[in-house]
């Protein structure tokens, strides 16, 4: 890297701006030198491939696999939980269906206008409905 050269902008640029620009330029140059000196060596793609040739040969994380299985099991019970929500809380069910299962994207503000509620109320009720669905699903897991 070459040495620092002070840049002159002429009479059109005020002296204080010229000094500040050159100060920042000098500081940037200093940081680049420091970074080169203390840079951590990084591995390239080829280095990683030689250590781990095929991602399929990597060991499967058992905990992540169990979480995925549990998530899939819970998704299978979701329609039943929605029917229970519809029977117990029809207004919450309507909000959930209109928000998550609508053919066109619907915002909480749109739902609020449609049902005469504020956006915060819609957000709270959808959160409440999701908590109730979670409770229904967990209750189903505990019954089995």
ZAKEMAR-924635 format. One record per residue: x, y, z of N, C-alpha, C in turn; residue number from 1; residue in one letter. Coordinates in steps of 0.001 Angstrom, whole numbers, plus 524288, in hexadecimal, padded with zeros to 5 digits. Example, Ala and Ser with C-alpha at 12.3 -4.5 7.8 and 13.67 -1.06 7.14 Angstrom:
atom nxx = 83386; nyy = 7E9C6; nzz = 81E78; caxx = 8300C; cayy = 7EE6C; cazz = 81E78; cxx = 83390; cyy = 7F31C; czz = 81E78; pos = 1; code = a
atom nxx = 83232; nyy = 7F736; nzz = 81BA8; caxx = 83566; cayy = 7FBDC; cazz = 81BE4; cxx = 83264; cyy = 8001E; czz = 81EBE; pos = 2; code = s
This chain:
atom nxx = 80349; nyy = 7FB70; nzz = 80000; caxx = 80000; cayy = 80000; cazz = 80000; cxx = 8037C; cyy = 804D7; czz = 80000; pos = 1; code = x
atom nxx = 801F5; nyy = 80893; nzz = 7FCFC; caxx = 80512; cayy = 80D52; cazz = 7FC7B; cxx = 80427; cyy = 810DA; czz = 80120; pos = 2; code = x
atom nxx = 80784; nyy = 814CF; nzz = 80191; caxx = 806F2; cayy = 81895; cazz = 805CF; cxx = 8023C; cyy = 81C1B; czz = 804F3; pos = 3; code = x
atom nxx = 80116; nyy = 81F30; nzz = 808CB; caxx = 7FC91; cayy = 8229D; cazz = 80894; cxx = 7FDE5; cyy = 82791; czz = 80598; pos = 4; code = x
atom nxx = 7FA5C; nyy = 8291D; nzz = 80212; caxx = 7FAEB; cayy = 82DF9; cazz = 7FF2E; cxx = 7F662; cyy = 8318A; czz = 80096; pos = 5; code = x
atom nxx = 7F7A0; nyy = 83628; nzz = 8025B; caxx = 7F3A6; cayy = 839FD; cazz = 803C8; cxx = 7F104; cyy = 83BE5; czz = 7FECF; pos = 6; code = x
atom nxx = 7EBC6; nyy = 83BD6; nzz = 7FED4; caxx = 7E8DB; cayy = 83D72; cazz = 7FA34; cxx = 7E723; cyy = 8431F; czz = 7FAC4; pos = 7; code = x
atom nxx = 7E861; nyy = 8463D; nzz = 7F6CD; caxx = 7E6B2; cayy = 84BB3; cazz = 7F6A4; cxx = 7E220; cyy = 84C20; czz = 7F2D8; pos = 8; code = x
atom nxx = 7DE08; nyy = 84EE2; nzz = 7F477; caxx = 7D96E; cayy = 84F78; cazz = 7F130; cxx = 7D910; cyy = 854D9; czz = 7EEA9; pos = 9; code = x
atom nxx = 7DC76; nyy = 85844; nzz = 7EFF4; caxx = 7DC58; cayy = 85D74; cazz = 7EDAC; cxx = 7D953; cyy = 86145; czz = 7F10E; pos = 10; code = x
atom nxx = 7D86F; nyy = 865DC; nzz = 7EEF3; caxx = 7D5DB; cayy = 86A04; cazz = 7F1E6; cxx = 7CFF0; cyy = 86948; czz = 7F251; pos = 11; code = x
atom nxx = 7CDA8; nyy = 865D5; nzz = 7EF29; caxx = 7C7F7; cayy = 86509; cazz = 7EF40; cxx = 7C627; cyy = 8623F; czz = 7F435; pos = 12; code = x
atom nxx = 7C97D; nyy = 85F0D; nzz = 7F692; caxx = 7C80F; cayy = 85BF1; cazz = 7FB30; cxx = 7CA53; cyy = 85E95; czz = 80007; pos = 13; code = x
atom nxx = 7C724; nyy = 85F3D; nzz = 80424; caxx = 7C929; cayy = 861AB; cazz = 808F0; cxx = 7CD9E; cyy = 85E75; czz = 80B51; pos = 14; code = x
atom nxx = 7D11C; nyy = 86126; nzz = 80E05; caxx = 7D5C4; cayy = 85EC3; cazz = 81046; cxx = 7D463; cyy = 85A8E; czz = 81452; pos = 15; code = x
atom nxx = 7D061; nyy = 85B89; nzz = 8178C; caxx = 7CF0E; cayy = 857B8; cazz = 81B9E; cxx = 7CD03; cyy = 8529E; czz = 81943; pos = 16; code = x
atom nxx = 7CA32; nyy = 852DC; nzz = 814EA; caxx = 7C846; cayy = 84E19; cazz = 8125E; cxx = 7CCD0; cyy = 84B17; czz = 81002; pos = 17; code = x
atom nxx = 7D075; nyy = 84DD3; nzz = 80DB0; caxx = 7D50F; cayy = 84B54; cazz = 80B6F; cxx = 7D83C; cyy = 84885; czz = 80FA3; pos = 18; code = x
atom nxx = 7D8F8; nyy = 84B12; nzz = 81419; caxx = 7DBE9; cayy = 848AB; cazz = 8186D; cxx = 7D917; cyy = 843CF; czz = 81A78; pos = 19; code = x
atom nxx = 7D3F1; nyy = 84436; nzz = 81B29; caxx = 7D0EB; cayy = 83FC2; cazz = 81D2E; cxx = 7D115; cyy = 83B2E; czz = 8195A; pos = 20; code = x
atom nxx = 7D096; nyy = 83C4D; nzz = 81460; caxx = 7D0D6; cayy = 83830; cazz = 81069; cxx = 7D61E; cyy = 8356E; czz = 810A2; pos = 21; code = x
atom nxx = 7DA44; nyy = 8385F; nzz = 810D7; caxx = 7DF77; cayy = 83607; cazz = 8110A; cxx = 7E063; cyy = 83319; czz = 81620; pos = 22; code = x
atom nxx = 7DE30; nyy = 83508; nzz = 81A6D; caxx = 7DEA7; cayy = 83240; cazz = 81F64; cxx = 7DBFB; cyy = 82CF1; czz = 81F07; pos = 23; code = x
atom nxx = 7D749; nyy = 82CCE; nzz = 81CC9; caxx = 7D47B; cayy = 827DF; cazz = 81C26; cxx = 7D745; cyy = 8243F; czz = 81858; pos = 24; code = x
atom nxx = 7D97E; nyy = 82664; nzz = 81442; caxx = 7DC6E; cayy = 8234C; cazz = 81081; cxx = 7E12C; cyy = 820C0; czz = 81313; pos = 25; code = x
atom nxx = 7E3EE; nyy = 823B6; nzz = 81647; caxx = 7E875; cayy = 821AF; cazz = 81913; cxx = 7E6D0; cyy = 81D6B; czz = 81CF0; pos = 26; code = x
atom nxx = 7E27A; nyy = 81E45; nzz = 81F9E; caxx = 7E08E; cayy = 81A63; cazz = 82356; cxx = 7DEED; cyy = 8155A; czz = 82084; pos = 27; code = x
atom nxx = 7DC70; nyy = 815D3; nzz = 81C14; caxx = 7DAEB; cayy = 81141; cazz = 8190A; cxx = 7DFAF; cyy = 80E2B; czz = 81746; pos = 28; code = x
atom nxx = 7E3B8; nyy = 810E5; nzz = 815A5; caxx = 7E890; cayy = 80E5D; cazz = 81418; cxx = 7EB02; cyy = 80B71; czz = 818B4; pos = 29; code = x
atom nxx = 7EAEA; nyy = 80DE5; nzz = 81D45; caxx = 7ECF9; cayy = 80B68; cazz = 82202; cxx = 7E9EB; cyy = 8066D; czz = 82342; pos = 30; code = x
atom nxx = 7E4B0; nyy = 806AB; nzz = 822DE; caxx = 7E17F; cayy = 80214; cazz = 82406; cxx = 7E280; cyy = 7FDA7; czz = 8202A; pos = 31; code = x
atom nxx = 7E352; nyy = 7FEF5; nzz = 81B3F; caxx = 7E482; cayy = 7FAEC; cazz = 8175E; cxx = 7E9A9; cyy = 7F838; czz = 81891; pos = 32; code = x
atom nxx = 7EDA0; nyy = 7FB2E; nzz = 81A14; caxx = 7F2A7; cayy = 7F8DE; cazz = 81B88; cxx = 7F218; cyy = 7F558; czz = 8204A; pos = 33; code = x
atom nxx = 7EF2E; nyy = 7F737; nzz = 82425; caxx = 7EE53; cayy = 7F433; cazz = 828E7; cxx = 7EB64; cyy = 7EF27; czz = 827AD; pos = 34; code = x
atom nxx = 7E788; nyy = 7EF7E; nzz = 8244C; caxx = 7E47E; cayy = 7EADB; cazz = 822DF; cxx = 7E7ED; cyy = 7E6DB; czz = 8201D; pos = 35; code = x
atom nxx = 7EB4D; nyy = 7E8A0; nzz = 81C97; caxx = 7EEC8; cayy = 7E503; cazz = 819E3; cxx = 7F28A; cyy = 7E25C; czz = 81DAA; pos = 36; code = x
atom nxx = 7F43C; nyy = 7E538; nzz = 82192; caxx = 7F7FF; cayy = 7E313; cazz = 8254E; cxx = 7F57C; cyy = 7DEF0; czz = 828CC; pos = 37; code = x
atom nxx = 7F0A9; nyy = 7DFEF; nzz = 82A83; caxx = 7EE24; cayy = 7DC72; cazz = 82E4D; cxx = 7E9B7; cyy = 7D93C; czz = 82BF7; pos = 38; code = x
atom nxx = 7E957; nyy = 7D8EC; nzz = 826DA; caxx = 7E512; cayy = 7D619; cazz = 82457; cxx = 7E545; cyy = 7D052; czz = 825B9; pos = 39; code = x
atom nxx = 7E0C3; nyy = 7CE24; nzz = 826D1; caxx = 7E052; cayy = 7C894; cazz = 827F5; cxx = 7E045; cyy = 7C5A7; czz = 822C7; pos = 40; code = x
atom nxx = 7E30B; nyy = 7C16C; nzz = 8229D; caxx = 7E31D; cayy = 7BE51; cazz = 81DDE; cxx = 7DDDA; cyy = 7BB95; czz = 81D43; pos = 41; code = x
atom nxx = 7DB93; nyy = 7BBF7; nzz = 818AC; caxx = 7D684; cayy = 7B97D; cazz = 817B5; cxx = 7D73B; cyy = 7B505; czz = 813EB; pos = 42; code = x
atom nxx = 7D3E9; nyy = 7B12A; nzz = 81472; caxx = 7D42D; cayy = 7ACA6; cazz = 8110A; cxx = 7D151; cyy = 7ADCE; czz = 80BF6; pos = 43; code = x
atom nxx = 7D341; nyy = 7ABA0; nzz = 807C6; caxx = 7D0A6; cayy = 7AC2A; cazz = 802C1; cxx = 7CCD1; cyy = 7A7B0; czz = 80211; pos = 44; code = x
atom nxx = 7C99D; nyy = 7A7FF; nzz = 7FE1B; caxx = 7C5D0; cayy = 7A3E0; cazz = 7FD09; cxx = 7C887; cyy = 79EB0; czz = 7FC05; pos = 45; code = x
atom nxx = 7CCD7; nyy = 79ED8; nzz = 7F92F; caxx = 7CFAD; cayy = 79A01; cazz = 7F7F3; cxx = 7D1D9; cyy = 79774; czz = 7FCE2; pos = 46; code = x
atom nxx = 7D39D; nyy = 79AA1; nzz = 800A7; caxx = 7D594; cayy = 79876; cazz = 80593; cxx = 7D141; cyy = 79599; czz = 8087D; pos = 47; code = x
atom nxx = 7CCA6; nyy = 797D1; nzz = 8087E; caxx = 7C844; cayy = 79568; cazz = 80B41; cxx = 7C698; cyy = 79061; czz = 8088D; pos = 48; code = x
atom nxx = 7C68D; nyy = 79062; nzz = 80360; caxx = 7C4F1; cayy = 78BBC; cazz = 8006F; cxx = 7C896; cyy = 78729; czz = 80177; pos = 49; code = x
atom nxx = 7CD9C; nyy = 78825; nzz = 80217; caxx = 7D136; cayy = 783D7; cazz = 80312; cxx = 7D046; cyy = 78168; czz = 8086C; pos = 50; code = x
atom nxx = 7CE97; nyy = 78487; nzz = 80C2D; caxx = 7CD85; cayy = 78275; cazz = 81167; cxx = 7C839; cyy = 77FC7; czz = 81183; pos = 51; code = x
atom nxx = 7C466; nyy = 78207; nzz = 80F06; caxx = 7BF03; cayy = 78021; cazz = 80F1E; cxx = 7BD22; cyy = 77F6F; czz = 80979; pos = 52; code = x
atom nxx = 7BE6E; nyy = 77B2F; nzz = 806EA; caxx = 7BD4D; cayy = 77AC9; cazz = 8015D; cxx = 7B784; cyy = 77AA0; czz = 7FFEE; pos = 53; code = x
atom nxx = 7B438; nyy = 77816; nzz = 80307; caxx = 7AEB9; cayy = 77784; cazz = 80196; cxx = 7AB4C; cyy = 778FA; czz = 80636; pos = 54; code = x
atom nxx = 7A7D4; nyy = 77CBF; nzz = 805A3; caxx = 7A478; cayy = 77E3B; cazz = 80A04; cxx = 7A10E; cyy = 779BF; czz = 80BED; pos = 55; code = x
atom nxx = 79FE5; nyy = 775F8; nzz = 80890; caxx = 79CAF; cayy = 7718B; cazz = 80A30; cxx = 79F7F; cyy = 76E18; czz = 80E1F; pos = 56; code = x
atom nxx = 7A4B0; nyy = 76E75; nzz = 80E4F; caxx = 7A7A2; cayy = 76B3C; cazz = 811FC; cxx = 7A810; cyy = 76DC1; czz = 8175D; pos = 57; code = x
atom nxx = 7A61C; nyy = 7728C; nzz = 817E4; caxx = 7A657; cayy = 77519; cazz = 81CF6; cxx = 7A2B9; cyy = 77261; czz = 820CF; pos = 58; code = x
atom nxx = 7A42A; nyy = 77227; nzz = 825C9; caxx = 7A0B4; cayy = 76FB4; cazz = 8299A; cxx = 79BC7; cyy = 772FC; czz = 82A65; pos = 59; code = x
atom nxx = 79766; nyy = 7705F; nzz = 82B1A; caxx = 7926B; cayy = 77312; cazz = 82BDA; cxx = 791DA; cyy = 77473; czz = 8319B; pos = 60; code = x
atom nxx = 79065; nyy = 7793B; nzz = 8328C; caxx = 78F97; cayy = 77AFD; cazz = 837E0; cxx = 78A82; cyy = 77889; czz = 839E2; pos = 61; code = x
atom nxx = 78AFA; nyy = 77539; nzz = 83DCC; caxx = 78676; cayy = 7725B; cazz = 83FCA; cxx = 78253; cyy = 775FF; czz = 84214; pos = 62; code = x
atom nxx = 783F9; nyy = 77A08; nzz = 844B8; caxx = 7803D; cayy = 77D9A; cazz = 84722; cxx = 77D21; cyy = 78074; czz = 842F0; pos = 63; code = x
atom nxx = 77FCB; nyy = 78240; nzz = 83EE1; caxx = 77D1C; cayy = 78503; cazz = 83AA2; cxx = 7795F; cyy = 78158; czz = 837CC; pos = 64; code = x
atom nxx = 77AF0; nyy = 77C86; nzz = 83723; caxx = 77794; cayy = 778AD; cazz = 834A3; cxx = 772A5; cyy = 777BA; czz = 837DC; pos = 65; code = x
atom nxx = 7733A; nyy = 7777A; nzz = 83D00; caxx = 76EB5; cayy = 776B9; cazz = 84073; cxx = 76B1D; cyy = 77B7F; czz = 84057; pos = 66; code = x
atom nxx = 76D64; nyy = 78025; nzz = 8402F; caxx = 76A2B; cayy = 784E9; cazz = 83FD7; cxx = 76701; cyy = 78500; czz = 83ACE; pos = 67; code = x
atom nxx = 76979; nyy = 78379; nzz = 83695; caxx = 766BC; cayy = 7836C; cazz = 83193; cxx = 76252; cyy = 77F74; czz = 8319A; pos = 68; code = x
atom nxx = 7633E; nyy = 77ADD; nzz = 833E2; caxx = 75F2C; cayy = 776DB; cazz = 8343A; cxx = 75A96; cyy = 778CB; czz = 83776; pos = 69; code = x
atom nxx = 75BC8; nyy = 77B48; nzz = 83BE8; caxx = 757AF; cayy = 77D5F; cazz = 83F4A; cxx = 75497; cyy = 781A8; czz = 83C8C; pos = 70; code = x
atom nxx = 75751; nyy = 784FF; nzz = 839AB; caxx = 754B9; cayy = 7892C; cazz = 836BC; cxx = 750FF; cyy = 786E6; czz = 832A3; pos = 71; code = x
atom nxx = 752BC; nyy = 782D8; nzz = 82FEC; caxx = 74F67; cayy = 7805D; cazz = 82BF6; cxx = 74AAE; cyy = 77DC3; czz = 82E6F; pos = 72; code = x
atom nxx = 74B64; nyy = 77B5C; nzz = 832EE; caxx = 746FB; cayy = 778F8; cazz = 835AE; cxx = 742FF; cyy = 77D18; czz = 8375A; pos = 73; code = x
atom nxx = 744F4; nyy = 78183; nzz = 83922; caxx = 74171; cayy = 785B9; cazz = 83AC1; cxx = 73E82; cyy = 787FA; czz = 8361A; pos = 74; code = x
atom nxx = 74114; nyy = 78853; nzz = 831A0; caxx = 73E6F; cayy = 78A47; cazz = 82CF4; cxx = 73A0D; cyy = 786A9; czz = 82B39; pos = 75; code = x
atom nxx = 73AB8; nyy = 78192; nzz = 82C16; caxx = 73698; cayy = 77DDE; cazz = 82AAC; cxx = 731AF; cyy = 77EC6; czz = 82DF0; pos = 76; code = x
atom nxx = 7325B; nyy = 7808E; nzz = 832C1; caxx = 72DE6; cayy = 78165; cazz = 83635; cxx = 72B8C; cyy = 786DA; czz = 8359A; pos = 77; code = x
atom nxx = 72E03; nyy = 78A44; nzz = 832AC; caxx = 72C2D; cayy = 78FA5; cazz = 83226; cxx = 7268A; cyy = 79014; czz = 83036; pos = 78; code = x
atom nxx = 724C7; nyy = 78D1B; nzz = 82C4D; caxx = 71F47; cayy = 78D99; cazz = 82AAB; cxx = 71B66; cyy = 78C54; czz = 82F09; pos = 79; code = x
atom nxx = 71CAD; nyy = 78878; nzz = 83237; caxx = 71941; cayy = 7871C; cazz = 8369A; cxx = 71936; cyy = 78B8C; czz = 83A95; pos = 80; code = x
atom nxx = 71DC9; nyy = 78DBE; nzz = 83B9E; caxx = 71E26; cayy = 79219; cazz = 83F4C; cxx = 71B25; cyy = 796D3; czz = 83D3C; pos = 81; code = x
atom nxx = 71B4E; nyy = 797B5; nzz = 8381F; caxx = 71846; cayy = 79C02; cazz = 835D5; cxx = 71265; cyy = 79B19; czz = 83679; pos = 82; code = x
atom nxx = 710B7; nyy = 79640; nzz = 835EC; caxx = 70B2B; cayy = 79518; cazz = 836BD; cxx = 70993; cyy = 795F8; czz = 83C6A; pos = 83; code = x
atom nxx = 70D03; nyy = 79499; nzz = 8400C; caxx = 70BE2; cayy = 7959B; cazz = 84591; cxx = 70BA3; cyy = 79B7D; czz = 84698; pos = 84; code = x
atom nxx = 70F24; nyy = 79E6C; nzz = 84434; caxx = 70F1C; cayy = 7A41D; cazz = 844C4; cxx = 70A1A; cyy = 7A660; czz = 8427E; pos = 85; code = x
atom nxx = 70866; nyy = 7A43B; nzz = 83E19; caxx = 70394; cayy = 7A615; cazz = 83B9C; cxx = 6FEE6; cyy = 7A527; czz = 83F22; pos = 86; code = x
atom nxx = 6FEDA; nyy = 7A0B9; nzz = 841D2; caxx = 6FA76; cayy = 79F80; cazz = 84551; cxx = 6FA8F; cyy = 7A2E2; czz = 84A37; pos = 87; code = x
atom nxx = 6FF2D; nyy = 7A3C1; nzz = 84C78; caxx = 6FF96; cayy = 7A6A1; cazz = 85164; cxx = 6FFCF; cyy = 7AC8E; czz = 850A5; pos = 88; code = x
atom nxx = 702AE; nyy = 7AE5C; nzz = 84CC0; caxx = 70381; cayy = 7B3F9; cazz = 84BE7; cxx = 702D8; cyy = 7B538; czz = 84616; pos = 89; code = x
atom nxx = 6FE14; nyy = 7B5B8; nzz = 84435; caxx = 6FD49; cayy = 7B69A; cazz = 83E9C; cxx = 6FF9A; cyy = 7BBBF; czz = 83C9B; pos = 90; code = x
atom nxx = 6FFAD; nyy = 7BFCB; nzz = 83FE6; caxx = 701E0; cayy = 7C4C8; cazz = 83E28; cxx = 707CC; cyy = 7C466; czz = 83D60; pos = 91; code = x
atom nxx = 70A74; nyy = 7C19A; nzz = 840DF; caxx = 7101A; cayy = 7C0D6; cazz = 84048; cxx = 71146; cyy = 7BD62; czz = 83B8C; pos = 92; code = x
atom nxx = 70DFE; nyy = 7B96F; nzz = 83ACD; caxx = 70EA8; cayy = 7B5F8; cazz = 8364A; cxx = 70E2E; cyy = 7B916; czz = 83136; pos = 93; code = x
atom nxx = 70A59; nyy = 7BC82; nzz = 830F5; caxx = 7097F; cayy = 7BFA9; cazz = 82C49; cxx = 70E49; cyy = 7C310; czz = 82B1F; pos = 94; code = x
atom nxx = 7107E; nyy = 7C56D; nzz = 82F2B; caxx = 71527; cayy = 7C8B2; cazz = 82E64; cxx = 719CE; cyy = 7C57E; czz = 82C67; pos = 95; code = x
atom nxx = 71A9B; nyy = 7C0F2; nzz = 82EBA; caxx = 71EF6; cayy = 7BD92; cazz = 82D1F; cxx = 71E56; cyy = 7BBF3; czz = 82771; pos = 96; code = x
atom nxx = 719AB; nyy = 7BA51; nzz = 82602; caxx = 718C2; cayy = 7B889; cazz = 820A8; cxx = 71966; cyy = 7BD07; czz = 81CCD; pos = 97; code = x
atom nxx = 7174C; nyy = 7C18F; nzz = 81E21; caxx = 717BD; cayy = 7C602; cazz = 81A93; cxx = 71D59; cyy = 7C7F5; czz = 81A27; pos = 98; code = x
atom nxx = 7205E; nyy = 7C773; nzz = 81E42; caxx = 725C2; cayy = 7C96E; cazz = 81E1C; cxx = 72983; cyy = 7C587; czz = 81B94; pos = 99; code = x
atom nxx = 72941; nyy = 7C093; nzz = 81D18; caxx = 72D16; cayy = 7BCCA; cazz = 81B41; cxx = 72B60; cyy = 7B9B1; czz = 8167B; pos = 100; code = x
atom nxx = 72657; nyy = 7B8EE; nzz = 815B5; caxx = 72484; cayy = 7B593; cazz = 81178; cxx = 721CD; cyy = 7B894; czz = 80D18; pos = 101; code = x
atom nxx = 72240; nyy = 7BDAA; nzz = 80CFC; caxx = 71FCD; cayy = 7C0BF; cazz = 808E0; cxx = 722BA; cyy = 7BFFB; czz = 803BA; pos = 102; code = x
atom nxx = 71FDC; nyy = 7C039; nzz = 7FF67; caxx = 7224E; cayy = 7BF9E; cazz = 7FA4E; cxx = 725AF; cyy = 7C450; czz = 7F900; pos = 103; code = x
atom nxx = 72401; nyy = 7C8EA; nzz = 7FAA8; caxx = 72720; cayy = 7CDA1; cazz = 7F9E0; cxx = 7296D; cyy = 7CF3C; czz = 7FF1F; pos = 104; code = x
atom nxx = 72DDE; nyy = 7D1AF; nzz = 7FEF2; caxx = 73079; cayy = 7D353; cazz = 803BD; cxx = 72D26; cyy = 7D763; czz = 8068E; pos = 105; code = x
atom nxx = 72C33; nyy = 7D66B; nzz = 80B83; caxx = 72902; cayy = 7D9E5; cazz = 80EB6; cxx = 72C4A; cyy = 7DBD4; czz = 81345; pos = 106; code = x
atom nxx = 72C12; nyy = 7E0DD; nzz = 81446; caxx = 72EFB; cayy = 7E309; cazz = 818A9; cxx = 72B79; cyy = 7E351; czz = 81D73; pos = 107; code = x
atom nxx = 72DEB; nyy = 7E41D; nzz = 821E6; caxx = 72AE1; cayy = 7E4A0; cazz = 826B7; cxx = 72793; cyy = 7E993; czz = 826A1; pos = 108; code = x
atom nxx = 72980; nyy = 7ED98; nzz = 8240A; caxx = 72677; cayy = 7F26B; cazz = 82395; cxx = 7218B; cyy = 7F17A; czz = 8205B; pos = 109; code = x
atom nxx = 7220D; nyy = 7EE5D; nzz = 81C23; caxx = 71D74; cayy = 7ED10; cazz = 818FB; cxx = 71979; cyy = 7EA02; czz = 81C2D; pos = 110; code = x
atom nxx = 71B6A; nyy = 7E642; nzz = 81F32; caxx = 717DC; cayy = 7E33D; cazz = 82293; cxx = 71535; cyy = 7E6BD; czz = 8268E; pos = 111; code = x
atom nxx = 7182A; nyy = 7EA70; nzz = 828A9; caxx = 715F6; cayy = 7EE08; cazz = 82C77; cxx = 7118F; cyy = 7F142; czz = 82A21; pos = 112; code = x
atom nxx = 7125A; nyy = 7F33D; nzz = 8256A; caxx = 70E45; cayy = 7F64D; cazz = 822D4; cxx = 70980; cyy = 7F2ED; czz = 821A8; pos = 113; code = x
atom nxx = 70A7B; nyy = 7EE2A; nzz = 81FEC; caxx = 70633; cayy = 7EAA3; cazz = 81E80; cxx = 702DC; cyy = 7E927; czz = 8233A; pos = 114; code = x
atom nxx = 70558; nyy = 7E88C; nzz = 827C5; caxx = 70284; cayy = 7E6D0; cazz = 82C72; cxx = 7018A; cyy = 7EB35; czz = 8305B; pos = 115; code = x
atom nxx = 70308; nyy = 7EFEF; nzz = 82F08; caxx = 7022D; cayy = 7F457; cazz = 83292; cxx = 705A2; cyy = 7F42F; czz = 83762; pos = 116; code = x
atom nxx = 70A80; nyy = 7F269; nzz = 836B2; caxx = 70E38; cayy = 7F201; cazz = 83B07; cxx = 71316; cyy = 7F52A; czz = 839BA; pos = 117; code = x
atom nxx = 71623; nyy = 7F656; nzz = 83DB3; caxx = 71B21; cayy = 7F8E3; cazz = 83CC5; cxx = 71F20; cyy = 7F4C1; czz = 83B30; pos = 118; code = x
atom nxx = 7235F; nyy = 7F67C; nzz = 838E3; caxx = 72782; cayy = 7F2E2; cazz = 83747; cxx = 729D2; cyy = 7F010; czz = 83BFB; pos = 119; code = x
atom nxx = 72A77; nyy = 7F2E0; nzz = 8403F; caxx = 72C98; cayy = 7F072; cazz = 844FD; cxx = 728E7; cyy = 7EC3A; czz = 8471D; pos = 120; code = x
atom nxx = 723DD; nyy = 7ED2E; nzz = 846D0; caxx = 72011; cayy = 7E949; cazz = 848A0; cxx = 72058; cyy = 7E471; czz = 84534; pos = 121; code = x
atom nxx = 720C2; nyy = 7E535; nzz = 8401B; caxx = 72135; cayy = 7E0C9; cazz = 83C87; cxx = 72629; cyy = 7DDBA; czz = 83DB9; pos = 122; code = x
atom nxx = 72A76; nyy = 7E07B; nzz = 83E7E; caxx = 72F79; cayy = 7DDE7; cazz = 83FBF; cxx = 72EF6; cyy = 7DABB; czz = 844CA; pos = 123; code = x
atom nxx = 72C7F; nyy = 7DD02; nzz = 848BC; caxx = 72BD1; cayy = 7DA4E; cazz = 84DBC; cxx = 72864; cyy = 7D57E; czz = 84D11; pos = 124; code = x
atom nxx = 7242A; nyy = 7D602; nzz = 84A17; caxx = 72097; cayy = 7D18F; cazz = 84978; cxx = 7230E; cyy = 7CD30; czz = 84644; pos = 125; code = x
atom nxx = 72613; nyy = 7CE89; nzz = 8425A; caxx = 728BD; cayy = 7CA76; cazz = 83F55; cxx = 72CCA; cyy = 7C7BA; czz = 842BC; pos = 126; code = x
atom nxx = 72F8C; nyy = 7CAB5; nzz = 845ED; caxx = 73352; cayy = 7C85D; cazz = 84985; cxx = 73080; cyy = 7C4C7; czz = 84D5B; pos = 127; code = x
atom nxx = 72C0B; nyy = 7C67F; nzz = 84F42; caxx = 728F7; cayy = 7C353; cazz = 852DD; cxx = 72711; cyy = 7BE55; czz = 85034; pos = 128; code = x
atom nxx = 7255B; nyy = 7BEC4; nzz = 84B58; caxx = 7238B; cayy = 7BA30; cazz = 84877; cxx = 727FA; cyy = 7B651; czz = 84795; pos = 129; code = x
atom nxx = 72C9C; nyy = 7B84E; nzz = 84663; caxx = 73119; cayy = 7B4D8; cazz = 845A6; cxx = 73284; cyy = 7B210; czz = 84AB5; pos = 130; code = x
atom nxx = 73219; nyy = 7B4C6; nzz = 84F1B; caxx = 7332E; cayy = 7B24B; cazz = 85426; cxx = 72F28; cyy = 7AE0C; czz = 8554A; pos = 131; code = x
atom nxx = 72A32; nyy = 7AF10; nzz = 85407; caxx = 72624; cayy = 7AB20; cazz = 854E9; cxx = 726FC; cyy = 7A661; czz = 85166; pos = 132; code = x
atom nxx = 7288E; nyy = 7A74D; nzz = 84C85; caxx = 729C2; cayy = 7A2E8; cazz = 8490C; cxx = 72E4A; cyy = 79FAC; czz = 84B34; pos = 133; code = x
atom nxx = 7322D; nyy = 7A251; nzz = 84D45; caxx = 736A0; cayy = 79F93; cazz = 84F8F; cxx = 734E2; cyy = 79C42; czz = 85438; pos = 134; code = x
atom nxx = 7316E; nyy = 79E6D; nzz = 85762; caxx = 72F71; cayy = 79B83; cazz = 85BE5; cxx = 72C6C; cyy = 796B3; czz = 85A15; pos = 135; code = x
atom nxx = 7291B; nyy = 79750; nzz = 85616; caxx = 7262C; cayy = 792D4; cazz = 85407; cxx = 729D8; cyy = 78E94; czz = 85212; pos = 136; code = x
atom nxx = 72DE3; nyy = 7902A; nzz = 84F55; caxx = 7318C; cayy = 78C57; cazz = 84D24; cxx = 73490; cyy = 78996; czz = 85177; pos = 137; code = x
atom nxx = 73652; nyy = 78C76; nzz = 8555F; caxx = 7392F; cayy = 78A15; cazz = 859B7; cxx = 735A5; cyy = 78674; czz = 85CDA; pos = 138; code = x
atom nxx = 730B8; nyy = 78800; nzz = 85D9B; caxx = 72D07; cayy = 78496; cazz = 8604F; cxx = 72C5F; cyy = 77F7A; czz = 85D55; pos = 139; code = x
atom nxx = 72C29; nyy = 77FC0; nzz = 8581E; caxx = 72BB1; cayy = 77B15; cazz = 854E9; cxx = 73081; cyy = 7779E; czz = 8557C; pos = 140; code = x
atom nxx = 73527; nyy = 77A05; nzz = 855BC; caxx = 739EC; cayy = 776F7; cazz = 85680; cxx = 739E3; cyy = 7742C; czz = 85BC0; pos = 141; code = x
atom nxx = 737F6; nyy = 776CE; nzz = 85FC7; caxx = 737F4; cayy = 7747E; cazz = 864FE; cxx = 733F7; cyy = 77014; czz = 86575; pos = 142; code = x
atom nxx = 72FD5; nyy = 7703F; nzz = 8624B; caxx = 72BE0; cayy = 76C11; cazz = 8626C; cxx = 72DFD; cyy = 7670B; czz = 86020; pos = 143; code = x
atom nxx = 7318D; nyy = 76780; nzz = 85C63; caxx = 7338B; cayy = 762C5; cazz = 859C4; cxx = 73760; cyy = 75FD1; czz = 85CFB; pos = 144; code = x
